Amino acid sequence: MRNAQPKRAVEIAALILGAAGLVCLGRAGWAQTAAAKAGSNKAYEIDVPGTKQWVDTNLDVRGGAKLRFTATGKITYAADTSLAGKMRTSGTFGPAGLARGWADLIHQYAVKDAGHGALIGRIGSDAYAQAFLLGESKEYDVAVAGRLYLGINQGMKEASTAEGSFHVKLEVLNEGSAEPTNVGGPVETRVAGITPDLLSKIPRRVSDPDGNPGDMVNVLIVGTQDQMVQAFTTAGWVQVDKSVGNTVLNAVLDSLEKKDYLTMPMSVLYLFNRPQDYGFAHGEPVKVAMSRNHLRVWKSPYEVEGRPLWCVAATHDIGFERDQRKPNAVTHKIDPAIDGEREYVNGTLTGTGVVVQRDHVMPADPLTTAKTATGGEFHSDGRILVLVLKNTATNGK
C-alpha cells in the first residue's frame, strides 16, 4: 500500500503526457487524431485559412510515403468590381475551387490549370517543388522526402480579402522509407561512366546557325529518350512549340479552354552539327514572353552504361536586350549567373524521384565566363551537372 500513491502519480502523469501529444504538433496547428496503435494509420488535421498562400505543416514526410487528404470547408472572395473581377467567377467555394474564367489567364497560380482557390499541396522548397492539386480528396505518393506544405491556388490580392478556411484531414497510409535520407533527392556520388575522356569529347558551348558560339552545355542526363522526356514532364516542364504557326494555334486553343499558354517556341541552336532535339520551358503565364526557365536538349553520340547521354544547355530568360548580331534587333536577355539555372534543373528533376544518381563534374577545360551568340555575358563556376535517371523499362532509344 505504501507504493500506491507513487504508482497513481505515474499513471496520471502518463495520461497528461498522452493527452498533450494529441493537442498540437508545431506552430501550424497540426493535431494527431489517432492514438499511435501498432499498425494503425496516423492521422492529422489542419485548417488552411483563405488568407494564406502556403501553410507550413511542420510535418516532414518520407520518400515512398502514401498520404490521403480529405478536405471540407468554404472560402469566400470579396466582390471585385474591376474588369478582371467581372470576368472571373466569384463567390463562395469549397476545396475544389472556382471554375476557371477568362481573367485567370492573366494571373499566376501555383497549379496553373487547376481551379482558382482550390486546395493544393507541395513537398519541399517553393523554389523547386512542383505544386499539386488536392481538391476535396486525394491520395498522393511522395517521391522524395521533404517538408509538407498546404496552400490555396490563388494570388496575393485574393488572399488579402478572403474569408473562411479549409479543414484538412491527412492520413498516413504508408510512412515510406525508414529514414528521410533522400530529402531533395539522392546525395551526390561519382558517376563511373562520366570520365575525363568522355567530357573532353563534349563541346563546352552550343552555336547559332551562323556558327557563333553561344550558351554553355551545363547539364548531362543519362537515360533513354522516353525516360528523359518523362523526367521533364513529371517536373512540370513543357515541350515548346516548334514553329510560329504552332504558337498561334496552341495559344488560341489553350485560351478557349481557359488554360495557360506556356509553350512559346525558342530559337534554334546547334550542337554536334544539328539543331536541338527538344526544347523545354518552365514559365509563368503572362510573363512567358519575357521571362522563363528554358533549355535545349541534344542526344549525344555517346552512351553511359548502355544508355544514351543527353547534353543540355539551360538558361533563364529575364527580359530583353539588344541583339549585337543584327542592327535594331532585340533578343532575350539571360541571367548572367548561369549556374542558377543549372541548379534549377537539378532541383526540379531530382524532386520528382526519377533521379537515382547525381554529381557535379569539372571538365579539364571549364568554361567560367563568355558571351552568348547575341552578345550577352554570362559566368559560371565551370562545373557540369550530371543526372542519372531511374532505369525503368521503356522502348525509347
MILO-431073 format. One record per residue (C-alpha): residue number from 1; residue in one letter; z, y, x. Coordinates in steps of 0.1 Angstrom, whole numbers, plus 5000, padded with zeros to 4 digits. Example, Ala and Ser with C-alpha at 12.3 -4.5 7.8 and 13.67 -1.06 7.14 Angstrom:
! MILO-431073
@num: 1, residuo: A, pz: 5078, py: 4955, px: 5123
@num: 2, residuo: S, pz: 5071, py: 4989, px: 5137
This chain:
! MILO-431073
@num: 1, residuo: M, pz: 5000, py: 5000, px: 5000
@num: 2, residuo: R, pz: 5005, py: 5024, px: 5029
@num: 3, residuo: N, pz: 4968, py: 5023, px: 5036
@num: 4, residuo: A, pz: 4957, py: 5031, px: 5000
@num: 5, residuo: Q, pz: 4956, py: 5069, px: 5004
@num: 6, residuo: P, pz: 4936, py: 5069, px: 5036
@num: 7, residuo: K, pz: 4912, py: 5044, px: 5021
@num: 8, residuo: R, pz: 4908, py: 5066, px: 4990
@num: 9, residuo: A, pz: 4902, py: 5097, px: 5011
@num: 10, residuo: V, pz: 4874, py: 5079, px: 5029
@num: 11, residuo: E, pz: 4858, py: 5069, px: 4996
@num: 12, residuo: I, pz: 4860, py: 5105, px: 4983
@num: 13, residuo: A, pz: 4845, py: 5119, px: 5015
@num: 14, residuo: A, pz: 4817, py: 5094, px: 5013
@num: 15, residuo: L, pz: 4810, py: 5104, px: 4977
@num: 16, residuo: I, pz: 4809, py: 5141, px: 4986
@num: 17, residuo: L, pz: 4786, py: 5135, px: 5016
@num: 18, residuo: G, pz: 4763, py: 5113, px: 4994
@num: 19, residuo: A, pz: 4761, py: 5139, px: 4967
@num: 20, residuo: A, pz: 4753, py: 5166, px: 4993
@num: 21, residuo: G, pz: 4724, py: 5146, px: 5006
@num: 22, residuo: L, pz: 4708, py: 5148, px: 4971
@num: 23, residuo: V, pz: 4711, py: 5186, px: 4968
@num: 24, residuo: C, pz: 4688, py: 5202, px: 4994
@num: 25, residuo: L, pz: 4666, py: 5193, px: 5023
@num: 26, residuo: G, pz: 4656, py: 5226, px: 5040
@num: 27, residuo: R, pz: 4651, py: 5262, px: 5030
@num: 28, residuo: A, pz: 4620, py: 5253, px: 5009
@num: 29, residuo: G, pz: 4643, py: 5237, px: 4983
@num: 30, residuo: W, pz: 4634, py: 5200, px: 4986
@num: 31, residuo: A, pz: 4658, py: 5177, px: 4968
@num: 32, residuo: Q, pz: 4658, py: 5139, px: 4972
@num: 33, residuo: T, pz: 4659, py: 5125, px: 4937
@num: 34, residuo: A, pz: 4662, py: 5088, px: 4945
@num: 35, residuo: A, pz: 4690, py: 5070, px: 4964
@num: 36, residuo: A, pz: 4679, py: 5056, px: 4997
@num: 37, residuo: K, pz: 4680, py: 5020, px: 4984
@num: 38, residuo: A, pz: 4664, py: 4994, px: 5007
@num: 39, residuo: G, pz: 4627, py: 4990, px: 4997
@num: 40, residuo: S, pz: 4627, py: 5019, px: 4972
@num: 41, residuo: N, pz: 4603, py: 5048, px: 4974
@num: 42, residuo: K, pz: 4617, py: 5082, px: 4985
@num: 43, residuo: A, pz: 4611, py: 5110, px: 4960
@num: 44, residuo: Y, pz: 4614, py: 5147, px: 4965
@num: 45, residuo: E, pz: 4610, py: 5177, px: 4942
@num: 46, residuo: I, pz: 4600, py: 5213, px: 4949
@num: 47, residuo: D, pz: 4590, py: 5244, px: 4930
@num: 48, residuo: V, pz: 4559, py: 5263, px: 4942
@num: 49, residuo: P, pz: 4561, py: 5299, px: 4930
@num: 50, residuo: G, pz: 4529, py: 5316, px: 4919
@num: 51, residuo: T, pz: 4538, py: 5345, px: 4943
@num: 52, residuo: K, pz: 4533, py: 5322, px: 4974
@num: 53, residuo: Q, pz: 4502, py: 5313, px: 4993
@num: 54, residuo: W, pz: 4520, py: 5284, px: 5010
@num: 55, residuo: V, pz: 4554, py: 5269, px: 5009
@num: 56, residuo: D, pz: 4568, py: 5251, px: 5039
@num: 57, residuo: T, pz: 4584, py: 5219, px: 5026
@num: 58, residuo: N, pz: 4603, py: 5212, px: 5059
@num: 59, residuo: L, pz: 4591, py: 5176, px: 5055
@num: 60, residuo: D, pz: 4573, py: 5160, px: 5084
@num: 61, residuo: V, pz: 4551, py: 5131, px: 5073
@num: 62, residuo: R, pz: 4539, py: 5103, px: 5095
@num: 63, residuo: G, pz: 4503, py: 5092, px: 5102
@num: 64, residuo: G, pz: 4494, py: 5064, px: 5078
@num: 65, residuo: A, pz: 4518, py: 5076, px: 5051
@num: 66, residuo: K, pz: 4507, py: 5074, px: 5015
@num: 67, residuo: L, pz: 4520, py: 5101, px: 4991
@num: 68, residuo: R, pz: 4519, py: 5106, px: 4954
@num: 69, residuo: F, pz: 4520, py: 5141, px: 4939
@num: 70, residuo: T, pz: 4527, py: 5148, px: 4903
@num: 71, residuo: A, pz: 4529, py: 5185, px: 4891
@num: 72, residuo: T, pz: 4538, py: 5204, px: 4860
@num: 73, residuo: G, pz: 4545, py: 5240, px: 4851
@num: 74, residuo: K, pz: 4525, py: 5271, px: 4843
@num: 75, residuo: I, pz: 4514, py: 5303, px: 4862
@num: 76, residuo: T, pz: 4501, py: 5335, px: 4846
@num: 77, residuo: Y, pz: 4480, py: 5361, px: 4863
@num: 78, residuo: A, pz: 4484, py: 5397, px: 4852
@num: 79, residuo: A, pz: 4454, py: 5412, px: 4834
@num: 80, residuo: D, pz: 4428, py: 5426, px: 4858
@num: 81, residuo: T, pz: 4406, py: 5454, px: 4843
@num: 82, residuo: S, pz: 4383, py: 5457, px: 4873
@num: 83, residuo: L, pz: 4347, py: 5444, px: 4871
@num: 84, residuo: A, pz: 4356, py: 5414, px: 4892
@num: 85, residuo: G, pz: 4386, py: 5407, px: 4870
@num: 86, residuo: K, pz: 4364, py: 5407, px: 4839
@num: 87, residuo: M, pz: 4340, py: 5383, px: 4855
@num: 88, residuo: R, pz: 4369, py: 5358, px: 4862
@num: 89, residuo: T, pz: 4386, py: 5336, px: 4837
@num: 90, residuo: S, pz: 4422, py: 5348, px: 4834
@num: 91, residuo: G, pz: 4454, py: 5339, px: 4816
@num: 92, residuo: T, pz: 4480, py: 5311, px: 4819
@num: 93, residuo: F, pz: 4471, py: 5278, px: 4835
@num: 94, residuo: G, pz: 4486, py: 5246, px: 4849
@num: 95, residuo: P, pz: 4483, py: 5228, px: 4883
@num: 96, residuo: A, pz: 4446, py: 5221, px: 4878
@num: 97, residuo: G, pz: 4439, py: 5259, px: 4880
@num: 98, residuo: L, pz: 4414, py: 5280, px: 4861
@num: 99, residuo: A, pz: 4377, py: 5271, px: 4857
@num: 100, residuo: R, pz: 4357, py: 5289, px: 4884
@num: 101, residuo: G, pz: 4340, py: 5321, px: 4874
@num: 102, residuo: W, pz: 4313, py: 5343, px: 4890
@num: 103, residuo: A, pz: 4339, py: 5365, px: 4907
@num: 104, residuo: D, pz: 4353, py: 5335, px: 4926
@num: 105, residuo: L, pz: 4321, py: 5335, px: 4946
@num: 106, residuo: I, pz: 4333, py: 5367, px: 4964
@num: 107, residuo: H, pz: 4368, py: 5355, px: 4972
@num: 108, residuo: Q, pz: 4382, py: 5333, px: 5000
@num: 109, residuo: Y, pz: 4403, py: 5304, px: 4988
@num: 110, residuo: A, pz: 4417, py: 5276, px: 5009
@num: 111, residuo: V, pz: 4399, py: 5249, px: 4989
@num: 112, residuo: K, pz: 4366, py: 5266, px: 4984
@num: 113, residuo: D, pz: 4352, py: 5249, px: 4953
@num: 114, residuo: A, pz: 4385, py: 5239, px: 4936
@num: 115, residuo: G, pz: 4398, py: 5257, px: 4906
@num: 116, residuo: H, pz: 4412, py: 5292, px: 4910
@num: 117, residuo: G, pz: 4450, py: 5289, px: 4911
@num: 118, residuo: A, pz: 4451, py: 5252, px: 4915
@num: 119, residuo: L, pz: 4479, py: 5234, px: 4933
@num: 120, residuo: I, pz: 4468, py: 5225, px: 4968
@num: 121, residuo: G, pz: 4483, py: 5210, px: 5000
@num: 122, residuo: R, pz: 4477, py: 5207, px: 5037
@num: 123, residuo: I, pz: 4492, py: 5188, px: 5067
@num: 124, residuo: G, pz: 4498, py: 5209, px: 5098
@num: 125, residuo: S, pz: 4489, py: 5244, px: 5110
@num: 126, residuo: D, pz: 4468, py: 5266, px: 5089
@num: 127, residuo: A, pz: 4446, py: 5274, px: 5119
@num: 128, residuo: Y, pz: 4430, py: 5239, px: 5118
@num: 129, residuo: A, pz: 4443, py: 5219, px: 5089
@num: 130, residuo: Q, pz: 4419, py: 5211, px: 5061
@num: 131, residuo: A, pz: 4435, py: 5221, px: 5027
@num: 132, residuo: F, pz: 4431, py: 5196, px: 4999
@num: 133, residuo: L, pz: 4432, py: 5198, px: 4961
@num: 134, residuo: L, pz: 4463, py: 5182, px: 4944
@num: 135, residuo: G, pz: 4460, py: 5195, px: 4908
@num: 136, residuo: E, pz: 4481, py: 5177, px: 4882
@num: 137, residuo: S, pz: 4483, py: 5144, px: 4901
@num: 138, residuo: K, pz: 4470, py: 5130, px: 4934
@num: 139, residuo: E, pz: 4476, py: 5101, px: 4957
@num: 140, residuo: Y, pz: 4470, py: 5112, px: 4993
@num: 141, residuo: D, pz: 4467, py: 5091, px: 5026
@num: 142, residuo: V, pz: 4480, py: 5110, px: 5056
@num: 143, residuo: A, pz: 4456, py: 5107, px: 5085
@num: 144, residuo: V, pz: 4476, py: 5124, px: 5112
@num: 145, residuo: A, pz: 4513, py: 5132, px: 5114
@num: 146, residuo: G, pz: 4524, py: 5168, px: 5107
@num: 147, residuo: R, pz: 4543, py: 5192, px: 5085
@num: 148, residuo: L, pz: 4535, py: 5192, px: 5048
@num: 149, residuo: Y, pz: 4528, py: 5225, px: 5030
@num: 150, residuo: L, pz: 4521, py: 5231, px: 4993
@num: 151, residuo: G, pz: 4503, py: 5261, px: 4980
@num: 152, residuo: I, pz: 4482, py: 5279, px: 4954
@num: 153, residuo: N, pz: 4444, py: 5282, px: 4956
@num: 154, residuo: Q, pz: 4444, py: 5320, px: 4953
@num: 155, residuo: G, pz: 4442, py: 5353, px: 4972
@num: 156, residuo: M, pz: 4469, py: 5377, px: 4981
@num: 157, residuo: K, pz: 4460, py: 5400, px: 4952
@num: 158, residuo: E, pz: 4467, py: 5374, px: 4925
@num: 159, residuo: A, pz: 4498, py: 5362, px: 4943
@num: 160, residuo: S, pz: 4513, py: 5397, px: 4942
@num: 161, residuo: T, pz: 4513, py: 5398, px: 4904
@num: 162, residuo: A, pz: 4516, py: 5361, px: 4894
@num: 163, residuo: E, pz: 4544, py: 5348, px: 4872
@num: 164, residuo: G, pz: 4557, py: 5313, px: 4869
@num: 165, residuo: S, pz: 4556, py: 5283, px: 4892
@num: 166, residuo: F, pz: 4545, py: 5247, px: 4895
@num: 167, residuo: H, pz: 4571, py: 5219, px: 4897
@num: 168, residuo: V, pz: 4560, py: 5191, px: 4921
@num: 169, residuo: K, pz: 4574, py: 5156, px: 4925
@num: 170, residuo: L, pz: 4565, py: 5138, px: 4956
@num: 171, residuo: E, pz: 4569, py: 5101, px: 4960
@num: 172, residuo: V, pz: 4565, py: 5085, px: 4994
@num: 173, residuo: L, pz: 4548, py: 5052, px: 4986
@num: 174, residuo: N, pz: 4544, py: 5043, px: 5023
@num: 175, residuo: E, pz: 4562, py: 5060, px: 5052
@num: 176, residuo: G, pz: 4534, py: 5052, px: 5077
@num: 177, residuo: S, pz: 4539, py: 5046, px: 5114
@num: 178, residuo: A, pz: 4575, py: 5041, px: 5127
@num: 179, residuo: E, pz: 4574, py: 5073, px: 5148
@num: 180, residuo: P, pz: 4554, py: 5105, px: 5142
@num: 181, residuo: T, pz: 4539, py: 5103, px: 5176
@num: 182, residuo: N, pz: 4504, py: 5114, px: 5166
@num: 183, residuo: V, pz: 4512, py: 5149, px: 5155
@num: 184, residuo: G, pz: 4480, py: 5169, px: 5157
@num: 185, residuo: G, pz: 4461, py: 5138, px: 5170
@num: 186, residuo: P, pz: 4462, py: 5115, px: 5199
@num: 187, residuo: V, pz: 4477, py: 5126, px: 5232
@num: 188, residuo: E, pz: 4452, py: 5133, px: 5260
@num: 189, residuo: T, pz: 4442, py: 5104, px: 5281
@num: 190, residuo: R, pz: 4413, py: 5099, px: 5306
@num: 191, residuo: V, pz: 4381, py: 5086, px: 5290
@num: 192, residuo: A, pz: 4369, py: 5060, px: 5315
@num: 193, residuo: G, pz: 4332, py: 5064, px: 5308
@num: 194, residuo: I, pz: 4332, py: 5102, px: 5314
@num: 195, residuo: T, pz: 4326, py: 5100, px: 5351
@num: 196, residuo: P, pz: 4317, py: 5128, px: 5376
@num: 197, residuo: D, pz: 4282, py: 5113, px: 5379
@num: 198, residuo: L, pz: 4277, py: 5115, px: 5342
@num: 199, residuo: L, pz: 4290, py: 5151, px: 5340
@num: 200, residuo: S, pz: 4265, py: 5161, px: 5367
@num: 201, residuo: K, pz: 4236, py: 5149, px: 5346
@num: 202, residuo: I, pz: 4246, py: 5171, px: 5316
@num: 203, residuo: P, pz: 4233, py: 5207, px: 5317
@num: 204, residuo: R, pz: 4261, py: 5233, px: 5316
@num: 205, residuo: R, pz: 4241, py: 5255, px: 5292
@num: 206, residuo: V, pz: 4215, py: 5254, px: 5264
@num: 207, residuo: S, pz: 4185, py: 5277, px: 5263
@num: 208, residuo: D, pz: 4164, py: 5297, px: 5238
@num: 209, residuo: P, pz: 4127, py: 5289, px: 5231
@num: 210, residuo: D, pz: 4117, py: 5311, px: 5260
@num: 211, residuo: G, pz: 4138, py: 5292, px: 5284
@num: 212, residuo: N, pz: 4166, py: 5319, px: 5288
@num: 213, residuo: P, pz: 4200, py: 5302, px: 5294
@num: 214, residuo: G, pz: 4225, py: 5307, px: 5266
@num: 215, residuo: D, pz: 4256, py: 5291, px: 5252
@num: 216, residuo: M, pz: 4278, py: 5267, px: 5271
@num: 217, residuo: V, pz: 4280, py: 5229, px: 5265
@num: 218, residuo: N, pz: 4317, py: 5228, px: 5258
@num: 219, residuo: V, pz: 4323, py: 5196, px: 5238
@num: 220, residuo: L, pz: 4312, py: 5159, px: 5243
@num: 221, residuo: I, pz: 4315, py: 5134, px: 5215
@num: 222, residuo: V, pz: 4314, py: 5096, px: 5218
@num: 223, residuo: G, pz: 4303, py: 5078, px: 5186
@num: 224, residuo: T, pz: 4273, py: 5067, px: 5166
@num: 225, residuo: Q, pz: 4252, py: 5092, px: 5146
@num: 226, residuo: D, pz: 4269, py: 5082, px: 5113
@num: 227, residuo: Q, pz: 4304, py: 5085, px: 5129
@num: 228, residuo: M, pz: 4296, py: 5119, px: 5144
@num: 229, residuo: V, pz: 4283, py: 5133, px: 5111
@num: 230, residuo: Q, pz: 4312, py: 5118, px: 5091
@num: 231, residuo: A, pz: 4337, py: 5133, px: 5115
@num: 232, residuo: F, pz: 4325, py: 5168, px: 5110
@num: 233, residuo: T, pz: 4321, py: 5163, px: 5073
@num: 234, residuo: T, pz: 4356, py: 5150, px: 5069
@num: 235, residuo: A, pz: 4369, py: 5180, px: 5088
@num: 236, residuo: G, pz: 4353, py: 5204, px: 5064
@num: 237, residuo: W, pz: 4322, py: 5214, px: 5085
@num: 238, residuo: V, pz: 4289, py: 5216, px: 5066
@num: 239, residuo: Q, pz: 4254, py: 5210, px: 5078
@num: 240, residuo: V, pz: 4234, py: 5242, px: 5078
@num: 241, residuo: D, pz: 4201, py: 5247, px: 5062
@num: 242, residuo: K, pz: 4171, py: 5242, px: 5084
@num: 243, residuo: S, pz: 4149, py: 5270, px: 5070
@num: 244, residuo: V, pz: 4149, py: 5303, px: 5052
@num: 245, residuo: G, pz: 4133, py: 5286, px: 5022
@num: 246, residuo: N, pz: 4162, py: 5261, px: 5020
@num: 247, residuo: T, pz: 4186, py: 5290, px: 5024
@num: 248, residuo: V, pz: 4173, py: 5308, px: 4993
@num: 249, residuo: L, pz: 4171, py: 5277, px: 4972
@num: 250, residuo: N, pz: 4206, py: 5264, px: 4981
@num: 251, residuo: A, pz: 4222, py: 5298, px: 4977
@num: 252, residuo: V, pz: 4207, py: 5301, px: 4942
@num: 253, residuo: L, pz: 4218, py: 5266, px: 4932
@num: 254, residuo: D, pz: 4253, py: 5270, px: 4946
@num: 255, residuo: S, pz: 4257, py: 5303, px: 4928
@num: 256, residuo: L, pz: 4245, py: 5288, px: 4895
@num: 257, residuo: E, pz: 4271, py: 5261, px: 4899
@num: 258, residuo: K, pz: 4297, py: 5287, px: 4909
@num: 259, residuo: K, pz: 4301, py: 5271, px: 4944
@num: 260, residuo: D, pz: 4305, py: 5290, px: 4977
@num: 261, residuo: Y, pz: 4273, py: 5292, px: 4998
@num: 262, residuo: L, pz: 4282, py: 5283, px: 5034
@num: 263, residuo: T, pz: 4251, py: 5266, px: 5048
@num: 264, residuo: M, pz: 4232, py: 5296, px: 5061
@num: 265, residuo: P, pz: 4209, py: 5284, px: 5090
@num: 266, residuo: M, pz: 4213, py: 5292, px: 5126
@num: 267, residuo: S, pz: 4187, py: 5299, px: 5153
@num: 268, residuo: V, pz: 4170, py: 5271, px: 5173
@num: 269, residuo: L, pz: 4182, py: 5264, px: 5208
@num: 270, residuo: Y, pz: 4172, py: 5238, px: 5233
@num: 271, residuo: L, pz: 4189, py: 5211, px: 5254
@num: 272, residuo: F, pz: 4172, py: 5181, px: 5270
@num: 273, residuo: N, pz: 4139, py: 5200, px: 5263
@num: 274, residuo: R, pz: 4143, py: 5197, px: 5225
@num: 275, residuo: P, pz: 4159, py: 5216, px: 5196
@num: 276, residuo: Q, pz: 4193, py: 5207, px: 5183
@num: 277, residuo: D, pz: 4196, py: 5176, px: 5162
@num: 278, residuo: Y, pz: 4223, py: 5190, px: 5140
@num: 279, residuo: G, pz: 4239, py: 5224, px: 5132
@num: 280, residuo: F, pz: 4273, py: 5225, px: 5116
@num: 281, residuo: A, pz: 4293, py: 5255, px: 5103
@num: 282, residuo: H, pz: 4329, py: 5262, px: 5092
@num: 283, residuo: G, pz: 4327, py: 5295, px: 5074
@num: 284, residuo: E, pz: 4342, py: 5316, px: 5047
@num: 285, residuo: P, pz: 4324, py: 5328, px: 5015
@num: 286, residuo: V, pz: 4311, py: 5363, px: 5017
@num: 287, residuo: K, pz: 4318, py: 5366, px: 5055
@num: 288, residuo: V, pz: 4295, py: 5337, px: 5064
@num: 289, residuo: A, pz: 4266, py: 5361, px: 5071
@num: 290, residuo: M, pz: 4285, py: 5377, px: 5100
@num: 291, residuo: S, pz: 4315, py: 5356, px: 5108
@num: 292, residuo: R, pz: 4317, py: 5318, px: 5110
@num: 293, residuo: N, pz: 4327, py: 5289, px: 5133
@num: 294, residuo: H, pz: 4295, py: 5271, px: 5142
@num: 295, residuo: L, pz: 4280, py: 5247, px: 5166
@num: 296, residuo: R, pz: 4248, py: 5228, px: 5176
@num: 297, residuo: V, pz: 4247, py: 5191, px: 5185
@num: 298, residuo: W, pz: 4222, py: 5172, px: 5206
@num: 299, residuo: K, pz: 4221, py: 5134, px: 5212
@num: 300, residuo: S, pz: 4221, py: 5129, px: 5250
@num: 301, residuo: P, pz: 4201, py: 5102, px: 5268
@num: 302, residuo: Y, pz: 4234, py: 5086, px: 5279
@num: 303, residuo: E, pz: 4259, py: 5062, px: 5264
@num: 304, residuo: V, pz: 4296, py: 5057, px: 5269
@num: 305, residuo: E, pz: 4309, py: 5022, px: 5264
@num: 306, residuo: G, pz: 4278, py: 5013, px: 5245
@num: 307, residuo: R, pz: 4279, py: 5043, px: 5221
@num: 308, residuo: P, pz: 4258, py: 5075, px: 5221
@num: 309, residuo: L, pz: 4271, py: 5106, px: 5238
@num: 310, residuo: W, pz: 4266, py: 5138, px: 5219
@num: 311, residuo: C, pz: 4266, py: 5173, px: 5235
@num: 312, residuo: V, pz: 4279, py: 5202, px: 5216
@num: 313, residuo: A, pz: 4276, py: 5240, px: 5221
@num: 314, residuo: A, pz: 4303, py: 5256, px: 5199
@num: 315, residuo: T, pz: 4307, py: 5294, px: 5194
@num: 316, residuo: H, pz: 4324, py: 5317, px: 5170
@num: 317, residuo: D, pz: 4303, py: 5344, px: 5154
@num: 318, residuo: I, pz: 4324, py: 5375, px: 5149
@num: 319, residuo: G, pz: 4299, py: 5402, px: 5140
@num: 320, residuo: F, pz: 4266, py: 5417, px: 5151
@num: 321, residuo: E, pz: 4253, py: 5433, px: 5183
@num: 322, residuo: R, pz: 4220, py: 5445, px: 5198
@num: 323, residuo: D, pz: 4197, py: 5417, px: 5209
@num: 324, residuo: Q, pz: 4188, py: 5426, px: 5245
@num: 325, residuo: R, pz: 4156, py: 5404, px: 5244
@num: 326, residuo: K, pz: 4140, py: 5425, px: 5217
@num: 327, residuo: P, pz: 4140, py: 5463, px: 5212
@num: 328, residuo: N, pz: 4156, py: 5475, px: 5179
@num: 329, residuo: A, pz: 4167, py: 5440, px: 5171
@num: 330, residuo: V, pz: 4202, py: 5427, px: 5163
@num: 331, residuo: T, pz: 4218, py: 5393, px: 5166
@num: 332, residuo: H, pz: 4252, py: 5377, px: 5161
@num: 333, residuo: K, pz: 4280, py: 5386, px: 5185
@num: 334, residuo: I, pz: 4301, py: 5357, px: 5196
@num: 335, residuo: D, pz: 4338, py: 5358, px: 5205
@num: 336, residuo: P, pz: 4337, py: 5361, px: 5243
@num: 337, residuo: A, pz: 4368, py: 5339, px: 5247
@num: 338, residuo: I, pz: 4347, py: 5308, px: 5240
@num: 339, residuo: D, pz: 4374, py: 5283, px: 5247
@num: 340, residuo: G, pz: 4390, py: 5293, px: 5214
@num: 341, residuo: E, pz: 4360, py: 5277, px: 5196
@num: 342, residuo: R, pz: 4362, py: 5246, px: 5217
@num: 343, residuo: E, pz: 4398, py: 5242, px: 5206
@num: 344, residuo: Y, pz: 4389, py: 5249, px: 5170
@num: 345, residuo: V, pz: 4366, py: 5219, px: 5171
@num: 346, residuo: N, pz: 4394, py: 5199, px: 5188
@num: 347, residuo: G, pz: 4419, py: 5209, px: 5161
@num: 348, residuo: T, pz: 4397, py: 5203, px: 5131
@num: 349, residuo: L, pz: 4383, py: 5170, px: 5141
@num: 350, residuo: T, pz: 4415, py: 5154, px: 5155
@num: 351, residuo: G, pz: 4434, py: 5165, px: 5124
@num: 352, residuo: T, pz: 4413, py: 5141, px: 5103
@num: 353, residuo: G, pz: 4424, py: 5109, px: 5121
@num: 354, residuo: V, pz: 4389, py: 5099, px: 5132
@num: 355, residuo: V, pz: 4395, py: 5108, px: 5169
@num: 356, residuo: V, pz: 4411, py: 5079, px: 5187
@num: 357, residuo: Q, pz: 4410, py: 5094, px: 5223
@num: 358, residuo: R, pz: 4405, py: 5129, px: 5237
@num: 359, residuo: D, pz: 4406, py: 5147, px: 5270
@num: 360, residuo: H, pz: 4396, py: 5179, px: 5288
@num: 361, residuo: V, pz: 4375, py: 5173, px: 5319
@num: 362, residuo: M, pz: 4365, py: 5197, px: 5346
@num: 363, residuo: P, pz: 4329, py: 5192, px: 5360
@num: 364, residuo: A, pz: 4321, py: 5198, px: 5396
@num: 365, residuo: D, pz: 4302, py: 5229, px: 5388
@num: 366, residuo: P, pz: 4322, py: 5245, px: 5360
@num: 367, residuo: L, pz: 4309, py: 5275, px: 5340
@num: 368, residuo: T, pz: 4335, py: 5302, px: 5338
@num: 369, residuo: T, pz: 4316, py: 5334, px: 5329
@num: 370, residuo: A, pz: 4280, py: 5340, px: 5318
@num: 371, residuo: K, pz: 4258, py: 5357, px: 5292
@num: 372, residuo: T, pz: 4242, py: 5343, px: 5261
@num: 373, residuo: A, pz: 4204, py: 5344, px: 5258
@num: 374, residuo: T, pz: 4207, py: 5376, px: 5238
@num: 375, residuo: G, pz: 4229, py: 5393, px: 5264
@num: 376, residuo: G, pz: 4264, py: 5388, px: 5251
@num: 377, residuo: E, pz: 4291, py: 5379, px: 5276
@num: 378, residuo: F, pz: 4315, py: 5350, px: 5274
@num: 379, residuo: H, pz: 4341, py: 5335, px: 5296
@num: 380, residuo: S, pz: 4358, py: 5300, px: 5299
@num: 381, residuo: D, pz: 4382, py: 5280, px: 5320
@num: 382, residuo: G, pz: 4353, py: 5257, px: 5326
@num: 383, residuo: R, pz: 4367, py: 5226, px: 5310
@num: 384, residuo: I, pz: 4348, py: 5204, px: 5286
@num: 385, residuo: L, pz: 4365, py: 5187, px: 5256
@num: 386, residuo: V, pz: 4358, py: 5150, px: 5252
@num: 387, residuo: L, pz: 4364, py: 5133, px: 5218
@num: 388, residuo: V, pz: 4361, py: 5096, px: 5212
@num: 389, residuo: L, pz: 4356, py: 5087, px: 5176
@num: 390, residuo: K, pz: 4370, py: 5057, px: 5158
@num: 391, residuo: N, pz: 4346, py: 5028, px: 5162
@num: 392, residuo: T, pz: 4341, py: 5020, px: 5125
@num: 393, residuo: A, pz: 4312, py: 4996, px: 5116
@num: 394, residuo: T, pz: 4281, py: 5016, px: 5109
@num: 395, residuo: N, pz: 4244, py: 5012, px: 5112
@num: 396, residuo: G, pz: 4240, py: 5046, px: 5128
@num: 397, residuo: K, pz: 4224, py: 5049, px: 5162
